């Protein structure tokens, strides 16, 4: 049996069985709207997105619903932090893996793309997902550019996917970067933050959340124009991807009337 999170864990029949009811809940709760996916041709592609909402990653749920229930022919895997497979109960880890969760690594991402999968990556990781509420409309990749090298090695286009609203599913009061360093979390758990959050039902909580009930914020995603990973240096391509995401995010955020309303 393939270990949860390794290539080969994905189960297309399992996704077909569970994606419809999960998607129905996600769309109703978050009043989700996704645009632009229909313009992306089938085949291997590296989707690169911003990441919000800490442990519950609600923007990812909306994205997975749109992709898996949108009639796409290319199976998609999503790179996920090791803690998704090691910190959660084994049954949850297996569920995530069968739905397309893949332990994040350069080698696994390249192998997945070469094997005919589409792959979604969130370069900012916990830097992005746990940024403070007041930075919710920023793109935070923390200098990580490895995704460009993945796209180059696999020879696939980069397609930015921007989201707005998911970081209103809870309130991140402080990111706790210094505390995380003091506790040695970057080395012991590959965690760079120790966030102070306000959420339902936990109220004020310090540290990684054991899940939470997301506030019913309206979440919108937009699939942007593809970017050639060979169009300039790695830093040039990364800058172009971040600029594309940031420009779209600014426009989407400007159109929101008030947090949680959209």
Rosetta silent file (secondary structure, phi, psi, omega in degrees, C-alpha in Angstrom):
SEQUENCE: XXXXXXXXXXXXXXXXXXXXXXXXXXXXXXXXXXXXXXXXXXXXXXXXXXXXXXXXXXXXXXXXXXXXXXXXXXXXXXXXXXXXXXXXXXXXXXXXXXXXXXXXXXXXXXXXXXXXXXXXXXXXXXXXXXXXXXXXXXXXXXXXXXXXXXXXXXXXXXXXXXXXXXXXXXXXXXXXXXXXXXXXXXXXXXXXXXXXXXXXXXXXXXXXXXXXXXXXXXXXXXXXXXXXXXXXXXXXXXXXXXXXXXXXXXXXXXXXXXXXXX
SCORE:     score description
SCORE:     0.000 S_00000001
   1 L     0.000  133.711  179.074    0.000    0.000    0.000 S_00000001
   2 L   -69.337  133.021  179.125    1.293    3.448   -0.940 S_00000001
   3 L   -65.017  143.893 -179.242    2.025    5.629    2.086 S_00000001
   4 L   -57.142  129.157  177.949   -0.302    8.591    2.497 S_00000001
   5 L    95.237   -6.018  177.426    1.032   11.601    0.668 S_00000001
   6 L   -94.441  161.312  175.611    3.280    9.729   -1.737 S_00000001
   7 L   -58.812  134.554 -175.879    2.749    9.475   -5.475 S_00000001
   8 L   105.205   -9.224  178.691    0.197    6.760   -6.101 S_00000001
   9 L   -76.429  -28.308 -176.574   -2.052    7.763   -3.186 S_00000001
  10 L   -60.477  135.725 -177.093   -4.476    9.635   -5.452 S_00000001
  11 L  -128.300  101.260 -174.924   -7.692    7.709   -6.096 S_00000001
  12 H   -60.055  -40.477  179.863   -9.737    9.028   -9.025 S_00000001
  13 H   -66.211  -37.743  178.549  -12.792    6.913   -8.177 S_00000001
  14 H   -64.809  -42.748  177.521  -12.659    8.093   -4.569 S_00000001
  15 H   -62.449  -44.766 -179.929  -12.493   11.720   -5.729 S_00000001
  16 H   -60.938  -32.166 -178.807  -15.442   11.192   -8.080 S_00000001
  17 H   -77.706  -37.797 -172.094  -17.454    9.772   -5.195 S_00000001
  18 H  -101.923  -25.061 -176.617  -16.689   12.421   -2.576 S_00000001
  19 H   -59.628  -39.351 -177.499  -15.959   15.635   -4.516 S_00000001
  20 H   -61.678  -46.151 -176.739  -19.629   16.396   -5.371 S_00000001
  21 H   -75.165  -33.701  175.635  -20.965   16.462   -1.801 S_00000001
  22 H   -65.522  -43.820  179.698  -17.880   18.206   -0.412 S_00000001
  23 H   -61.698  -39.202  179.150  -18.114   20.772   -3.195 S_00000001
  24 H   -61.544  -41.576  177.602  -21.790   21.419   -2.518 S_00000001
  25 H   -65.420  -44.893 -178.307  -21.010   22.234    1.124 S_00000001
  26 H   -61.627  -46.615 -178.367  -18.046   24.423    0.190 S_00000001
  27 H   -64.622  -40.133 -178.855  -19.988   26.415   -2.396 S_00000001
  28 H   -69.005  -45.120 -174.993  -22.948   26.991   -0.086 S_00000001
  29 H   -68.715  -42.933 -174.940  -20.893   27.960    2.987 S_00000001
  30 H   -99.655    2.896 -178.373  -18.425   30.267    1.215 S_00000001
  31 L    47.173   46.537 -167.625  -20.737   31.474   -1.594 S_00000001
  32 L   -67.593  145.877  175.207  -17.782   30.539   -3.765 S_00000001
  33 E  -139.252  127.914  178.512  -17.064   31.938   -7.200 S_00000001
  34 E  -128.211  129.082  179.834  -14.225   30.771   -9.482 S_00000001
  35 E  -127.362  149.320  174.059  -13.557   32.266  -12.887 S_00000001
  36 L    97.308  -11.180 -177.137  -11.079   31.523  -15.655 S_00000001
  37 H   -65.930  -31.739 -177.076  -10.582   27.784  -15.163 S_00000001
  38 H   -64.991  -18.414 -178.049  -12.383   26.975  -18.392 S_00000001
  39 H   -87.354   -6.777 -178.958   -9.630   28.726  -20.386 S_00000001
  40 L   -88.438  121.980  179.998   -6.862   26.430  -19.126 S_00000001
  41 L   -68.321  153.214  175.700   -6.226   23.510  -21.501 S_00000001
  42 L   -67.836  154.879 -179.030   -6.087   20.003  -20.083 S_00000001
  43 L   125.409  169.920 -179.329   -2.661   18.531  -19.481 S_00000001
  44 L   -60.339  132.066  178.533    0.157   18.967  -16.974 S_00000001
  45 L  -155.220  149.439  177.907    0.401   22.495  -15.613 S_00000001
  46 E  -102.722  107.229  175.088    1.730   24.024  -12.397 S_00000001
  47 E   -83.053  131.133 -177.747   -0.943   26.078  -10.660 S_00000001
  48 E  -123.778  121.321 -175.024    0.588   28.606   -8.244 S_00000001
  49 E  -130.378  166.531  167.314   -1.609   30.325   -5.682 S_00000001
  50 L   -84.490  163.375 -163.724   -1.754   32.467   -2.595 S_00000001
  51 L  -138.477  127.546 -173.939   -2.743   30.668    0.576 S_00000001
  52 L  -140.895  163.430  169.452   -5.024   31.771    3.414 S_00000001
  53 L    90.121   13.410  175.556   -6.973   30.657    6.444 S_00000001
  54 H    53.782 -132.726 -167.098   -4.364   28.717    8.458 S_00000001
  55 H   -62.203  -31.798 -173.911   -5.279   25.097    9.260 S_00000001
  56 H   -87.488  -10.284  177.955   -8.570   24.870    7.341 S_00000001
  57 L    35.029   59.248 -174.549   -7.151   26.328    4.072 S_00000001
  58 H   -62.895  -29.233  178.173  -10.625   27.338    2.812 S_00000001
  59 H   -66.465  -35.023  177.130   -9.301   28.805   -0.435 S_00000001
  60 H   -66.321  -37.948  177.911   -7.822   25.404   -1.283 S_00000001
  61 H   -61.516  -42.359  178.584  -11.186   23.745   -0.613 S_00000001
  62 H   -64.424  -41.913 -179.612  -12.853   26.131   -3.054 S_00000001
  63 H   -64.834  -44.394  179.404  -10.142   25.504   -5.641 S_00000001
  64 H   -63.493  -38.898  176.819  -10.369   21.721   -5.323 S_00000001
  65 H   -60.786  -48.632 -177.807  -14.153   21.894   -5.686 S_00000001
  66 H   -61.299  -41.481 -177.118  -13.888   23.997   -8.835 S_00000001
  67 H   -72.931  -53.115 -173.880  -11.288   21.725  -10.384 S_00000001
  68 H   -70.025  -27.634 -179.758  -12.625   18.293   -9.443 S_00000001
  69 L  -102.325    9.403 -177.013  -16.249   19.165  -10.165 S_00000001
  70 L  -100.608   13.928  177.513  -15.490   21.215  -13.270 S_00000001
  71 L    75.586   21.464  179.603  -15.148   18.382  -15.744 S_00000001
  72 L   -72.269  141.284 -178.331  -11.364   18.538  -15.907 S_00000001
  73 L   -90.430  -26.833 -177.186   -9.706   15.559  -17.582 S_00000001
  74 L   -87.585  121.758  178.125   -6.244   15.915  -16.033 S_00000001
  75 L   -63.725  141.652 -177.313   -5.981   14.585  -12.458 S_00000001
  76 E  -117.828  134.646  173.120   -4.664   17.226  -10.054 S_00000001
  77 E  -110.622  152.087 -179.049   -2.441   16.805   -7.016 S_00000001
  78 E  -125.003  123.117  179.538   -1.863   19.493   -4.387 S_00000001
  79 E   -67.586  133.463 -175.849    1.414   19.872   -2.526 S_00000001
  80 E  -134.299  151.416  179.398    0.821   19.819    1.236 S_00000001
  81 L   -63.466  148.324  178.657    2.921   20.305    4.360 S_00000001
  82 L   -53.887  -32.992 -176.892    4.219   17.172    6.112 S_00000001
  83 H   -64.664  -21.689  176.718    2.081   18.040    9.146 S_00000001
  84 H   -65.351  -25.298 -178.147   -1.043   17.339    7.084 S_00000001
  85 H  -106.292  -23.612 -177.565    0.022   13.690    7.060 S_00000001
  86 H  -101.338  -28.681 -176.211    1.905   13.409   10.349 S_00000001
  87 L   -93.570  -16.899  179.929   -0.091   15.688   12.642 S_00000001
  88 L   -94.849  159.179  174.156   -3.592   14.578   11.657 S_00000001
  89 L   -55.790  149.868 -175.488   -5.214   11.216   12.511 S_00000001
  90 H   -56.666  -37.474 -179.643   -4.228    8.454   10.081 S_00000001
  91 H   -64.857  -38.764  178.265   -7.751    8.242    8.645 S_00000001
  92 H   -67.392  -42.992  179.227   -7.723   11.977    7.851 S_00000001
  93 H   -60.264  -42.397  178.844   -4.256   11.719    6.291 S_00000001
  94 H   -65.355  -39.825  178.611   -5.412    8.857    4.050 S_00000001
  95 H   -60.837  -47.392 -179.711   -8.503   10.825    3.042 S_00000001
  96 H   -61.208  -40.958 -178.963   -6.402   13.855    2.081 S_00000001
  97 H   -66.654  -42.877  179.961   -3.981   11.684    0.135 S_00000001
  98 H   -66.406  -27.625  177.769   -6.715    9.875   -1.792 S_00000001
  99 L   -83.251   -2.881  174.993   -8.227   13.279   -2.650 S_00000001
 100 L   118.435    4.896  177.006   -4.902   14.403   -4.142 S_00000001
 101 E   -70.700  133.492 -177.300   -2.762   15.623   -1.265 S_00000001
 102 E  -131.257  128.096  177.748    0.953   15.112   -1.987 S_00000001
 103 E   -54.311  128.257 -174.415    3.815   15.664    0.456 S_00000001
 104 L   -69.933  121.947  170.425    5.536   18.813   -0.731 S_00000001
 105 L  -162.178  154.265  179.361    8.940   18.262   -2.300 S_00000001
 106 H   -59.260  -46.935 -175.024   10.671   19.314   -5.485 S_00000001
 107 H   -64.889  -43.771 -179.969   11.143   15.726   -6.635 S_00000001
 108 H   -64.272  -39.866 -179.643    7.536   14.656   -6.049 S_00000001
 109 H   -63.427  -45.226  179.438    6.208   17.724   -7.852 S_00000001
 110 H   -63.718  -45.821  179.909    8.393   17.115  -10.911 S_00000001
 111 H   -60.939  -39.864  179.668    7.549   13.408  -10.997 S_00000001
 112 H   -64.238  -43.820  179.918    3.820   14.188  -10.739 S_00000001
 113 H   -65.440  -44.042  178.313    3.955   16.663  -13.617 S_00000001
 114 H   -66.385  -23.810  178.577    6.001   14.309  -15.776 S_00000001
 115 L   -84.658    4.412  174.814    3.485   11.597  -14.945 S_00000001
 116 L    98.414    7.815  178.651    0.673   13.596  -16.528 S_00000001
 117 L   -91.838  153.808  161.162   -0.810   15.326  -13.474 S_00000001
 118 E   -85.098  149.915 -178.483   -1.612   18.961  -12.918 S_00000001
 119 E  -132.829  135.385  173.812   -0.073   20.166   -9.656 S_00000001
 120 E  -106.965  134.152  178.809   -1.078   23.004   -7.334 S_00000001
 121 E  -132.760  145.015  175.674    1.553   24.611   -5.127 S_00000001
 122 L  -118.848   92.238 -172.597    1.399   27.381   -2.537 S_00000001
 123 L   -57.954  -32.071 -177.144    4.968   28.709   -2.320 S_00000001
 124 L   -71.100  -19.769  178.346    4.257   30.897    0.723 S_00000001
 125 H    50.290 -135.329 -178.232    3.241   27.910    2.856 S_00000001
 126 H   -71.994  -21.839  172.445    2.660   28.834    6.492 S_00000001
 127 H   -56.055  -45.258 -176.399    4.244   32.260    5.906 S_00000001
 128 H   -79.354  -48.318 -174.259    1.283   33.032    3.655 S_00000001
 129 H   -65.645  -25.023 -177.049   -1.463   31.003    5.345 S_00000001
 130 L  -115.550   21.006  174.959   -0.739   32.529    8.771 S_00000001
 131 L   -65.359  158.733 -175.597    0.004   36.134    7.833 S_00000001
 132 L   -66.360  156.361 -179.708   -1.821   38.639   10.014 S_00000001
 133 H   -54.637  -35.405 -176.518   -5.415   39.628    9.251 S_00000001
 134 H   -75.772   -8.809  175.780   -4.224   43.129    8.353 S_00000001
 135 H  -109.288   19.127 -171.879   -1.982   41.663    5.636 S_00000001
 136 L   -64.486  -19.908 -179.726   -4.720   39.482    4.172 S_00000001
 137 L  -104.283   29.184  175.612   -4.557   41.211    0.788 S_00000001
 138 L  -112.157  152.976  172.511   -0.814   40.665    0.343 S_00000001
 139 L   -98.167  118.576 -175.582    1.020   37.964   -1.589 S_00000001
 140 L  -121.546   99.910  177.010    3.628   36.428    0.730 S_00000001
 141 L   -99.768   -8.733  176.607    5.998   33.921   -0.874 S_00000001
 142 L    56.116   35.244  177.057    8.829   34.621    1.631 S_00000001
 143 L    76.600    8.108 -177.530   11.455   34.540   -1.107 S_00000001
 144 L   -83.403  121.258 -176.663   10.599   31.005   -2.179 S_00000001
 145 L  -123.500    6.800 -176.163   11.222   30.484   -5.884 S_00000001
 146 H   -59.959  -26.222 -179.925   11.608   26.709   -6.105 S_00000001
 147 H   -62.688  -31.689  177.923    8.287   26.373   -7.910 S_00000001
 148 H   -65.610  -40.972  178.887    9.810   28.082  -10.964 S_00000001
 149 H   -66.435  -35.038  175.638   12.554   25.471  -11.052 S_00000001
 150 H   -61.346  -48.206 -179.275    9.917   22.719  -10.789 S_00000001
 151 H   -62.379  -38.141  178.799    8.064   24.124  -13.806 S_00000001
 152 H   -66.730  -45.189 -177.375   11.303   24.411  -15.763 S_00000001
 153 H   -65.290  -37.588  179.807   12.428   20.895  -14.975 S_00000001
 154 H   -86.843   -9.641  179.385    9.021   19.442  -15.900 S_00000001
 155 L    57.807   54.108  178.141    8.687   21.841  -18.877 S_00000001
 156 L  -128.942  154.908  177.861    5.154   22.960  -18.035 S_00000001
 157 L   -73.267  156.001  173.087    3.548   26.415  -17.891 S_00000001
 158 E   -98.347  127.451  177.530    2.890   28.239  -14.632 S_00000001
 159 E  -119.096  109.673  178.868   -0.719   29.306  -14.149 S_00000001
 160 E   -69.729  141.015  176.318   -1.314   31.750  -11.257 S_00000001
 161 E  -128.677  113.998 -175.372   -4.507   31.251   -9.231 S_00000001
 162 E  -105.628  143.408  178.611   -5.442   34.149   -6.952 S_00000001
 163 E  -130.692  153.288  175.448   -7.973   34.076   -4.122 S_00000001
 164 E  -138.786  143.613  175.606   -9.614   36.654   -1.893 S_00000001
 165 L   107.797  -29.082 -174.427  -11.780   36.224    1.194 S_00000001
 166 H   -66.193  -26.119 -178.459  -10.348   33.060    2.710 S_00000001
 167 H   -82.303   10.161  172.403   -8.259   34.960    5.240 S_00000001
 168 H  -106.070    8.091  177.459  -11.470   36.228    6.775 S_00000001
 169 L   -74.859  -18.187  172.979  -12.448   32.705    7.856 S_00000001
 170 L  -155.290  174.381  178.730  -10.616   33.460   11.116 S_00000001
 171 E  -113.608  118.140  172.942   -8.598   36.361   12.529 S_00000001
 172 E   -92.290  109.102 -176.699   -4.816   36.010   12.740 S_00000001
 173 E   -80.387  -36.463  179.559   -3.843   38.578   15.367 S_00000001
 174 E  -151.626  146.216 -175.177   -0.090   37.901   15.303 S_00000001
 175 L   -84.189  -28.349  175.973    2.131   35.629   13.255 S_00000001
 176 L    67.851   38.513 -178.502    4.552   34.645   16.041 S_00000001
 177 H   -67.272  -44.709 -179.959    7.659   34.262   13.892 S_00000001
 178 H   -63.025  -40.072  178.904   10.106   35.081   16.696 S_00000001
 179 H   -64.046  -41.315  178.403    8.342   32.662   19.039 S_00000001
 180 H   -61.023  -42.296  178.662    8.503   29.914   16.419 S_00000001
 181 H   -65.154  -42.196 -179.377   12.251   30.464   16.018 S_00000001
 182 H   -61.652  -35.521  179.684   12.757   30.501   19.809 S_00000001
 183 L   -82.603   -6.097  179.695   10.934   27.160   20.080 S_00000001
 184 L    74.841   21.823 -175.190   13.001   25.676   17.252 S_00000001
 185 H   -67.625  -32.944  178.589    9.937   24.899   15.142 S_00000001
 186 H   -57.584  -35.736  179.740   11.546   25.610   11.746 S_00000001
 187 H   -85.866  -40.322 -173.815   13.916   22.668   12.309 S_00000001
 188 H   -79.921  -34.355 -175.208   11.709   20.342   14.334 S_00000001
 189 L  -131.749    7.306 -176.613    8.400   20.728   12.479 S_00000001
 190 L    55.155   37.148  177.586    9.176   22.852    9.385 S_00000001
 191 L  -114.637  130.116 -177.100    6.922   25.564   10.867 S_00000001
 192 L  -103.190   -2.659 -177.066    7.980   29.194   10.653 S_00000001
 193 L  -134.188  156.492  172.224    5.100   30.733   12.627 S_00000001
 194 L  -134.067   76.977 -166.558    3.321   30.324   15.976 S_00000001
 195 L   -71.680  148.439  169.924    0.175   32.349   15.250 S_00000001
 196 E  -102.123  117.454 -172.261   -2.158   33.958   17.753 S_00000001
 197 E  -125.611  161.387  173.915   -5.648   33.550   16.306 S_00000001
 198 E  -124.402  117.442 -173.659   -9.271   34.282   17.055 S_00000001
 199 E  -149.577  171.320  174.344  -11.618   31.607   15.739 S_00000001
 200 E  -103.396  129.056    6.399  -14.760   29.561   16.323 S_00000001
 201 L   -99.927    6.772 -167.945  -15.024   27.614   18.599 S_00000001
 202 L   -80.514  -16.934 -175.813  -11.598   28.100   20.203 S_00000001
 203 E    68.248 -133.264 -179.784  -11.662   31.847   20.722 S_00000001
 204 E   -79.079  125.191 -174.449   -8.144   33.106   21.436 S_00000001
 205 E  -140.485  134.890  176.685   -5.601   30.404   20.545 S_00000001
 206 E  -108.622  124.346  177.730   -1.809   30.340   20.393 S_00000001
 207 L   106.324  179.189  179.316   -0.188   27.912   18.002 S_00000001
 208 L   -58.013  135.162 -177.874   -1.402   25.628   15.222 S_00000001
 209 L   -82.591  142.511  173.699   -5.156   25.161   15.375 S_00000001
 210 L   -84.132   51.951 -171.931   -6.765   21.706   15.686 S_00000001
 211 L    79.606  167.806  176.646   -9.189   22.731   12.962 S_00000001
 212 L  -165.992  167.762  175.936  -11.884   25.359   13.431 S_00000001
 213 E   -91.944  108.728 -176.523  -15.307   26.366   12.138 S_00000001
 214 L   -66.838  140.452  173.034  -14.590   28.905    9.385 S_00000001
 215 L   -63.917  148.601 -174.870  -16.622   32.075    9.329 S_00000001
 216 L   -77.747   58.623  177.591  -18.937   32.171    6.282 S_00000001
 217 L   -71.846  150.519  175.990  -16.778   34.583    4.325 S_00000001
 218 L   -83.648  126.484 -177.987  -17.348   34.925    0.577 S_00000001
 219 L  -113.943  130.607  177.967  -14.397   33.436   -1.308 S_00000001
 220 E  -125.226  140.039  177.018  -13.540   34.272   -4.899 S_00000001
 221 E  -126.427  149.376  175.094  -10.808   32.799   -7.084 S_00000001
 222 E  -135.359  129.656  175.623   -9.495   33.809  -10.478 S_00000001
 223 E   -90.524  121.920 -171.845   -7.316   31.709  -12.789 S_00000001
 224 E   -98.396  177.196 -176.625   -4.889   34.081  -14.520 S_00000001
 225 E   -64.926  142.687  178.659   -2.952   33.955  -17.788 S_00000001
 226 E   -61.834  152.659  178.816   -0.211   31.290  -18.087 S_00000001
 227 E  -126.011  131.189  179.126    3.415   32.346  -17.614 S_00000001
 228 L   -73.125  119.935 -178.483    6.354   30.773  -19.448 S_00000001
 229 L   -69.455  -10.868  179.815    8.831   29.511  -16.810 S_00000001
 230 L  -100.381    4.993 -177.125   11.706   30.082  -19.238 S_00000001
 231 L   -83.733   71.744 -179.300   10.875   33.765  -19.893 S_00000001
 232 L   110.488 -173.118  179.252   13.867   35.211  -18.023 S_00000001
 233 L   -71.705  169.313  176.970   15.752   34.181  -14.899 S_00000001
 234 H   -56.634  -44.061  179.657   14.124   32.303  -12.027 S_00000001
 235 H   -65.091  -37.257  178.518   13.859   35.571  -10.111 S_00000001
 236 H   -63.182  -45.387 -179.214   12.351   37.329  -13.137 S_00000001
 237 H   -65.686  -43.199  178.068    9.667   34.665  -13.534 S_00000001
 238 H   -59.238  -43.978  179.429    8.925   34.670   -9.805 S_00000001
 239 H   -61.783  -38.551  179.637    8.554   38.451   -9.862 S_00000001
 240 H   -67.995  -40.565  178.399    6.166   38.208  -12.796 S_00000001
 241 H   -63.032  -47.783 -178.654    4.055   35.543  -11.066 S_00000001
 242 H   -64.724  -37.124  178.080    3.839   37.569   -7.852 S_00000001
 243 H   -65.766  -40.284  178.402    3.023   40.747   -9.774 S_00000001
 244 H   -62.616  -46.452  178.546    0.235   38.977  -11.646 S_00000001
 245 H   -63.528  -44.654 -176.450   -1.237   37.631   -8.403 S_00000001
 246 H   -65.069  -42.382  179.766   -0.847   40.923   -6.568 S_00000001
 247 H   -62.541  -45.340  179.295   -2.472   43.001   -9.297 S_00000001
 248 H   -66.414  -40.262 -179.767   -5.470   40.689   -9.506 S_00000001
 249 H   -64.136  -40.739  177.862   -5.752   40.474   -5.717 S_00000001
 250 H   -58.552  -45.071 -178.281   -5.752   44.273   -5.391 S_00000001
 251 H   -66.947  -41.176 -179.862   -8.607   44.553   -7.867 S_00000001
 252 H   -68.082  -39.490  179.456  -10.628   41.767   -6.231 S_00000001
 253 H   -67.507  -37.137  179.561  -10.074   43.178   -2.745 S_00000001
 254 H   -62.250  -31.107 -177.869  -11.110   46.656   -3.888 S_00000001
 255 L   -79.918  -11.688  179.115  -14.437   45.235   -5.052 S_00000001
 256 L   -80.379  129.454 -175.769  -15.206   43.765   -1.621 S_00000001
 257 L   -76.689  -34.704 -176.393  -17.501   46.062    0.327 S_00000001
 258 L  -167.417  146.689  177.086  -16.641   44.768    3.784 S_00000001
 259 L   -51.601  141.244  177.927  -14.996   41.674    5.325 S_00000001
 260 L    75.445   -4.812  177.203  -17.338   38.651    5.375 S_00000001
 261 L  -104.588  -52.427  178.398  -19.685   40.303    2.872 S_00000001
 262 L    75.706    0.000    0.000  -17.719   40.375   -0.368 S_00000001
